[in-house]
Amino acid sequence: MALSSLPRPKAPALRRSTRIREGGSPGRTVGATVLLWLLAVLYGFPVLWFVLSSFKPAGDLFSYPLTLLPKNPTFAGYEQAWTSFNFAGYFTNTLIVAVSTTVLTVLASAMTGYALAKYQNWWLKAFFMCILATTMLPTEVILSPSFLVIRDLGLYNHLAGIVVPSIITATGCFMFRQFFSTVPNELLEAARIDGSNELTTFVRVMLPIARPIMITLAIFSFQWRWNDYIWPLIVLNDPSKFTLQIGIQSIVGAQNVNWSVLLGASVISIVPLVVIYLVFQRYVMNADMNAGLKD
């Protein structure tokens, strides 16, 4: 029998089977999409209520019946939050701490992860296990010894006292170590054959490849330091050096709480986090492990 006489599958059937094989059944896809939208609404509704409530006058926050949209929108809470306290100073101090800590954390974690992934020594493996073991210690356990070290170094009541203990994180070292372990050794060998030293190879070859991990850790680190409350409260004593979270806490009085000012200050405090995520989130999952290699 000639091959040309054999029946051929129809093109629409092939396209339909390929589509089902690649993306799953349409019903399952629709169900997953609906579930994700429900979760987004579930988690987003309180945030929406929180933001809209910041535009309400203090008298309308607890008026019955409760309303989602403000009847008389006002920016008085934002204005009072920015002018009644040293809010600009708190914001600047927090920005300095968050940016400097994030840059140093990403650099130190990248260098540590590169050494742990690409250098073969038994003591490096033991050191890596010790780093992972620190994740099992609650933060409260190391507060006292960390404070004693900062005090003896003369960093008490300085912004550097917040930055220095936060540079090295087990999470950052683990992220970079796992990422660099997946980078082919052939890429490093090619760079070394071309005469590149270790520092140049790390800066010009490894760091560009690790950009998604760098941005992911930068987002996490900035969020951690921006929202940190306990450690700055312990280290800082001068009100002019307070960070944003301590400043917002000072708005809450012992007998009375100005809710409109508190809501306005809280919304301002989350704006940088939202902006950073929206700007850099598209780089998080954009990675090419085989860049610069030939098949």
N, C-alpha and C positions, 0 to 999 in steps of 0.2 A: 504493500500500500504506500502510495506516495505521501510524503510529509505534508504537501500542500493540501491534501484532501482531508487531513485531520481537522476536527472542529476547533475553533479558536474561542477562548473566553471573550465575552463582551467587555469592552473598555469600561462602561459604567460599573459593572460588577467588580472589576479589578480595582477601580478607584474607591468603591465603597468598602471593599474588604481591607484595602490599605488604610483607609481612614479609620475604620473600626480598630484595626490592629495597632495603629499609632496612638490614637487618642481615646480608645475605649468606646463603649456604647454611648449613644447620645443621652439616654436616660440617666446613666450614671454621672455623666459630666454636668448635666443640668442640676441633678440633686446635690452634687458637691458645690456647685456655684451658689445655689440657694442657701445651703448650710453656711458657707463662708459669709454671705451677705447678712444672714441672721446673726452670726457672731459679731460681725462688724457693727451692726446696729446695737447689739446688746452691750458691747464695750464702748461704743461711741456716744450713746445717748447720755450717760452721766457726764462725760466730758463736755458735750454740747450744752447741757443744763448748767454746768459750772461756768462756762465762758459767757453764756447769755446772762447769767445771774450777776456777773460782774458789771453789767451795764444798768442794773436796777438800782434805784435809790434804796437807802437802808430801810426805809419804812415799807417797801414793797417786797422785801425778801421773805418775810414770814406772814404776809397777808393771805387771808383765806377767801376764796379758793386759790390754790397755787397755780401759777401760769408759767408756761415755758418762755414765751416772748415777753420782754419788758414793755410795760405800758408807756412809761415815760423814760426812754433811753437817756442815759447821762454818762459822761466821762469823769464825774466828780471823784469816783473811787480811785481812778488811775491818777488823777491830778494830786489828790491828797496823799496817795501812796508815794509819789515821786517827790513831793515837796515837804510833807510833814516829818519825814525821817531823812537820814543821810542815805537815801536809796541809791543815788548815783554812786556814792562811795562804796556801798556794799556791792553794787553791780560790778564796779571796776575791779575791786579786790577779788571777787569770784572769777571774773574773766581772766585775770592774771594767773590765778592759781590753776584754773582749768586748762588754759592754753599751754602754760609752761609744763605742767605735769603730763599732759597728753603727748606733747612732742618728745619729752624725755622718756616716757613710758614706751612709746612706739619704737624709739631708737634702741633703748636698752633691751627690750623684749626681742626685737629682730636680731640683734647681735647674739644674744643668749641662745635663741632658737636655732640660729645658723650653726653655732658651735656644737650644740647638742645633737643636731641632725647630721652634720657632715664630718665631724671628727670622731674617729673610732678609738675611744679609750674607755677602760672599765670604770675609771673614777668619774667620767662624765655621765655614764649611765647611773651610777650611784647618786651623783649630784642631782640628776633629773628626778630620781625617785624622792629625794629629800625635798625638792621643790614641790612636787605633787603632794607630799605629805602635809605641807603647810596649808593646803586647802581644807584639811579636816579640822583645823583649829578655828574656833569662833573668834570673831574680831575682838570681843570683850576680853578674851584671855590674854591678848598681847597689848592691850591698851596701857597697862601700868608699866611694863618694861619699855615700851616704845616712848612713853612720856619721859621716863628717866633718861633715856638716851638723848632725846631732843633737849631736855633741860641741861644735861652735862655738855652738850655741844654748843650751848648758848643760842639755840634757835627758838626758845620759848618766847611767845608773844611776837613772833615774826611769821610772815607768810611763807618763808622758806621752811618753817617747821611743819607746815601742811604738805608742802611739795615733796620734800626729801623722802619721807617714809612711804610715799605712794608711788614712787617711780617703778620699783620692781614688783610685778604682779605674776603670780603663778599662772593665771589665766592667759596672759599675754605670751609668756614663755612657751606654754603648752601649744597655743595656737600656731605660733611661728615654727616650733619644732615639728609639729605634725605636717605643716604645709611644706617646709623645706625638705622633709623626708620624701615627698612625692616628686621633687624636682630631679630629673635624671642626672646622674653623676657625669655623663658625657658632656653636658653643658659646661660644667666646671673644668673638666679636663681640656676642653677646647679653648677655654679662656686662658688656662695656665700655659698651654702650648704656645699661644700667641704672646706670651710674656707678661701676662697680667698677674700682679701680686694678690695676696689675699684680701687686702683692703679694697683695692680697685675692683676685684671680682665681686666682692660683697656689695659695693655701692653701685656699680654700673651693670651688674648682671642679676644678682639675686633680689635686690630691693625693687627694681622695676617689675619683676615677675610677681612679687608679693604685694603689689599695690592693693588688691582686694582685701587681703588680711590686714594691711596697714590701716585702711580706711575703716574696716570693721572694728578693730581694736581702738582706733581713735574715737569713733562714735561712743563705744562703751566707756572708755576712759573719761571722755569729756562729761558724759552723763553721770558717772560715779562721782567725779570731783565737783561737778556743779550742784549735785543734790546732797553732798556730804554735810552732815550736821554734827555728829558726835565728836569727831576728831577736831574740827575747828573750834568747837565749844570748849574742849579741854585745853587746847594749845593757846588760843587767843584770849587776851584779857583787856586789850585796848579797844574801846568801841569804834575807833576810827579804822581799825583793821578787820572788823567783823566781815564775814562773808554774807551772802544773800540769805541763806537759810537761817542764820542766827538773827539777821535783821528782820526777817518776816516773823520769826518767833517773838521778837520784842514788841510786835504790834499787838499781840494777844495780851491783854491785861489780866490782873488777878480777879477783878470784879466785873469788868465790862470788855466786850469785844466789838470793835468797829468792823462789822462784816463786810461792808462795801469796800473799805480800804484793804482789808485782808484779801478779798477776792481779786481786787485789782492788782495788788502786789504779786499774788500767786500766778495770775495769768501772765504778767510781765516776765516772771521768772522762768516760765516754760517756753516762751517764744524762741530763745536761742536754740534750745534742744530740738524744737520742731523744724526750725530753719536748717540746722545742720543735717538732720536726717533727710529732709526733702532734697537737699543739694547733693548729698553724697550717697544716697541709698542705691542709685543706679550703678555705682561702681562696685558694690559689695560682692555680687555674684558674677562679675565679669572677669574671668580668669582663663588664661591660656597656658597650660603647663608645658606645652611643646613648642613654645615660641623660640625661634632661632635654631631649631633642630630639623634635619632632613630625614625623610623616611629611608 
